[in-house]
């Protein structure tokens, strides 16, 4: 089981809450973000963020996916998301997105390093 919160400056990873939905809608709804991912549709319609966030706890409880909000450590501002899936499927094992205004600031690098380290140390993953 992965921890609920992870700090790896300049970011902190934490579970999403439904209060994050408007921010997810704003950031993930940007075509520049969706075109860099395999799973974010465009347009990102109203209600999709709530539905996506609502599925996280069920997936975590089943051990099928661990999704974290990527936030700035300094102020907790949501800048993206990262997900690890212990068992590979058609959507891969690991993915992330960062809102376009936050590209090039090291958030994805820090989140990926932390996510990979925690995944391999806490879950039974071979590759």
Residue pairs with C-beta under 8 A, 6 or more apart in sequence:
1 63
1 122
1 123
2 66
2 84
2 118
2 119
2 122
2 123
3 118
3 122
4 14
4 15
5 12
5 13
5 14
5 15
6 12
6 13
6 68
6 114
6 115
6 118
7 13
7 73
8 110
8 111
8 113
8 114
9 73
9 110
10 72
10 73
10 74
10 105
10 106
10 107
10 110
11 70
11 71
11 72
11 73
11 79
11 107
11 110
11 111
11 114
12 71
12 72
12 73
12 76
13 68
13 69
13 70
13 71
13 82
13 111
13 114
13 115
14 68
14 69
14 71
15 56
15 57
15 60
15 67
15 68
15 69
16 24
16 53
16 56
16 67
16 68
16 69
16 81
17 53
18 50
18 53
18 54
20 49
20 53
20 69
20 78
21 49
21 50
21 53
22 49
23 78
24 49
24 52
24 53
24 78
24 81
25 44
25 46
25 48
25 49
26 99
27 33
27 78
27 79
27 80
27 97
27 99
27 100
28 34
28 40
28 44
28 49
28 81
28 97
28 99
29 42
29 43
29 44
30 99
30 100
31 42
32 100
33 40
33 97
33 98
33 99
33 100
34 40
34 41
34 42
34 44
35 42
36 97
37 95
37 97
38 91
38 92
38 95
39 91
39 95
40 97
41 48
56 65
56 67
59 65
59 66
59 67
60 66
60 67
63 86
64 85
64 86
64 87
65 83
65 84
65 85
66 83
66 84
66 85
66 119
67 81
67 82
67 83
68 81
68 82
68 83
68 111
68 115
69 78
69 80
69 81
70 78
70 79
70 80
70 81
70 82
70 96
70 98
70 107
70 108
70 111
71 77
71 78
71 79
72 79
72 107
79 98
79 99
79 102
79 107
80 96
80 97
80 98
80 99
80 102
80 107
80 108
80 111
81 96
81 97
82 94
82 95
82 96
82 111
82 112
82 115
83 94
83 95
83 96
84 93
84 94
84 115
84 118
84 119
84 123
85 91
85 92
85 93
85 94
86 93
86 119
86 123
86 124
86 125
87 93
93 125
94 112
94 115
94 116
94 119
96 108
96 111
96 112
96 115
98 107
98 108
119 125
